[in-house]
Amino acid sequence: MGAVIAVVVFATLFLVIGIFLLCGKGSWLIAGYNTASEEEKAKYDKKKLCKGTGGVTLTVSVLLYIMAFLGYRVESGLMDEQKMLPFAIVFVAVIFLAIILDFIYINKNCKIK
């Protein structure tokens, strides 16, 4: 049960950070952007960058909540552990897809022309 609680705590943390980023705040949370020079930062629309990153963060949050629910079902004996593998594969694929789409979004829509 401790693992499920830990996943819920991390999912909640990602949810809060995702909402914060979707509001256009928290650019200091974005790796690479927070360490970039002022000249590099000027090349990007900060609000769009935050919103794109916030979308990925919320996606991860939702997936973590679902994984916590499924983990609870396994620990409670309501679901066989072997049935978790397809969900885990789908979750990893969705996270990679979200990251790739965010990368494309940032490179096409967040750069100031």
C-alpha positions, 0 to 999 in steps of 0.5 A, a space after each residue: 500500500 505504501 507504493 500506491 501512496 507514493 505514486 499518488 503523492 507524485 501524481 499530485 505533485 505533477 498535477 500541481 506543477 502542470 496547473 502552475 505551468 498551464 497558467 504560464 508561470 514556472 518557466 524556472 521549472 523547465 530544464 534548459 530554459 531556466 539555465 539559458 542565457 537571456 539571449 536564448 530565452 528571448 527566442 521563445 514565447 515563455 507562456 507558450 513554452 510553459 503551456 506546452 510543458 504543462 500539458 506533458 506534465 498533466 499527461 504524466 499526472 493522469 497516467 500516474 493516477 491511473 497506475 496508482 489505481 491499478 496498483 491498488 487493485 493488484 494489492 487488494 487482490 481485485 486484479 492479477 499482476 500479469 494484467 498490469 503489463 499491457 497498461 504499463 506498455 501503453 503508459 510508456 508509449 503515451 509518455 513518449 508520444 506526449 514528449 515527442 508531440 511537445 518537442 514538435 509543438 515547442 519547435 514550431 509554435 514557441 519560437 519567436 519569429 
